[in-house]
Amino acid sequence: MKRFWTVSLLVSLLAVATAGPVLANTGDPNAYVPSKFAVGAAPKGIAVGGTSNLGVAVNSGANSVTLFNTCAPKSCQPDPNSAVTVPVGKQPSDVAIWFDPKQGDVARAYVTNSGDGTMTIIPVSVYSVQVASSPTSFKVGGEPTGVAVSADGRWVYISEKTSNSLIVYDTVGQRIDATVPVGAGPWGVAVSADGATAYVANNGAGTVSV
């Protein structure tokens, strides 16, 4: 019985040591050492794919985004060697990723550019973490900040700081479908799983608009 518990303990420790973040050498099993890698200047927003290894970091100071693989071979840590820099608009602020079920190998990254009032749409190859086709830009106006995409990919929700509004972009018609007033200084945006509700964090008002 004593030998059984010794073997079980070794197996458990091996599983912990070989999976997930690297344990800190402090003797405390709750202390983790996060890995890190370089992207562009002044990174702000970031998004990662659910079942995909795609990650996108927004480089506000470099007018670009960095595409990266979140799970390098064997280590399941971001691979800096696979990172790709993609130019976007001026002073990008946030990013949201949507995976098209009809195109399992292609995702779309929606990037808000607060410095020139645009949104950049980047088709990305999920498996190679490369740009699949040329990015396009859409004029939003004002100062777009946060962004979120509905689960079905039909609607993109953009917080716009200048007009204190939530802009609803129709990806099928490729046009602005609605502009909804919210609180002062809207920033972060989230959408419920069923697509029925959008939540907007109003940075200048200390409120959340529903």
Secondary structure, 3 states (H helix, E strand, C coil): CHHHHHHHHHHHHHHHHHCCCEECCCCCCCCEECCCCCCCCCEEEEEECCCCCEEEEEECCCCEEEEEECCCCCCCCCEEEEEEEEECCCCEEEEEEEECCCCCCEEEEEEEECCCCEEEEEEEECCCCEECCCCEEEECCCCEEEEEECCCCCEEEEEECCCCEEEEEECCCCEEEEEEECCCCEEEEEECCCCCCEEEEECCCCEEEC
